[in-house]
């Protein structure tokens, strides 16, 4: 799933809302839409749900939780690896489910730029250094490059 909302400017693209790439499935997205009354929020804030994907809930959960990644991740049930850029908070958020069902890799190239992918083969020719993103980890990266790392492990009951 790839999702973006953009505005075109003369010198290229400027993101007006969000850029997100997700590999996964969010099991409880319908419940979260009801719980947070997202249809009312979306209508009130003149936004739209642009897809019927379960993964679009990641964006709205971050927004309604004021980008509180601790609260956000504890609401989310599923298997996923994602990266999302939120210009209104001027940060990237990168995450992987706590079991590690969906792979996620971070590599650095010769200029120390980060490359992120759920398939190692897509970055192995570019990045001499590749590590697996740990399951149950969220990175919150601001524009200064400061990284807030959250490790989480939810308890499931049957």
N, C-alpha and C positions, 0 to 999 in steps of 0.2 A: 504494500500500500504506500503510495506516495501522494502527498497532498500539499498544495501551496496556493496561496492567494497573493497575487502580485499586481503592482502598478508599473506600467512602462514609463520610463523617463528617457530623455534624449541620450543620456550617457549609459543606458543599460537598464537593468531591473532594480527596483527597490521593493523590498518586501514590506507590505503594509500590515500584514497580520501574522502569518505563521508559515513556516516551512517545516515539514515533518516527513520522515521516512520511518515506516514501521514494518517489521516482519513479525507476524503473530496473530493471535486471536484473543479478544477480550470477551470472556464468558458472561460477565454480568453487566454488559453495557445497557441493556434494556432497563434493568433495575435502577442503574445509576441515572438514566435519563428521567425516570419517574421520581426517584429520591431527591434529586436536585432541582426538579421542575425545570429542566433545561429548555423545554419548548417555550415556557414563559420567559426565561432569561434571554433566550435567543431573540424572541419577538421584541421584548422590551429594549434590548440593546442593538436592535436593527442588524442582527447577524443572521446567517443562514447555516443550516446543516447542508453542506454541499454534496455529501455522499451518503450512501446507506451503509457504509462500512462501520463495523464495530470499533475499529481503531480510531475513528475520529473523536471518540469520547475522551481520549488522552488529552487532547487540546482543551476541551471544555472543562475537564476536571481540574487541570492546572489553573485555568482562568478563574473558575468559581471558588477555588481554594486559595486564591491570591498568590499563586505560585509557591505554596507551601508544599515542598516535595514529600515531607513526612506524612502529612494528611492525605495527599494525593495517592501515594503508593499504597497506603493501607486500605484504600477503597477499591483498588484495581485487582481483579482476579482473572488470570489467564496465563497464556504463554506469549512472551513478547521480547523483542529487542527493538529499541527505537532511538532516534535522535530527533529533537525538535528545537527549532529556533523561535524564540518569543521576543520580537523586537520591543513590545511594550514593557518587558522586564529586562531587555538587553542582555539576554543570556541563552546559552545552549543547555539543554538537559538531555543526558544520554542515560539509558537504563536498560536493564536486563532482568527478566523474571527470576525469582528466587531459587527456582529449581535448575535453571539453566537449559531449558528445553530448546530454546532458540539460540544458536551461537551468535556471538558478537566479538569482533576483533578490532583492536586499535593498533595502527602502525604509524611509524614516523618516517618521513622521507629524509633526504640529505639536507633539507633546509629546516628540519624539525617541525614541519607541518604535520598535523594529525590527519590520518585517513581512517575512516570507520566503515566497517562492512560486516554483514552477517555471513559473508563467504570469504575465506582467506584467499582464495585464488584470484579475487578481483583486486587485491592490493599487494600481493607478494612480489610482483615485478617492480612496484613503485617504492615499496618500503623494505629497507633492510632489517628493520626492527619491528616485529609484530608480536603482540601479546593478546591473550584471550581476556576479554572483559569478564570479570568475575560474576557469577550468578548472584542475584540479590544485591546488586550495586547500582547506585544512581550517582552520576556526576552532574553537578551544577556548575557551569563555567561562565564567568562574566567576561565582559569585553577586555578587562585588564589581564585576563588569563588566570585569575584566581579560581581554584577548584575547591568546591565543597563536596566531600564524598560522604554518601549515606549508604551504610550497609544495613540491610533489613532481612528479616526472616519472619514471615507470618506463620501462625499456628493454625492448622486446619483441623476441623473436627468432622467426623463422619457420623 
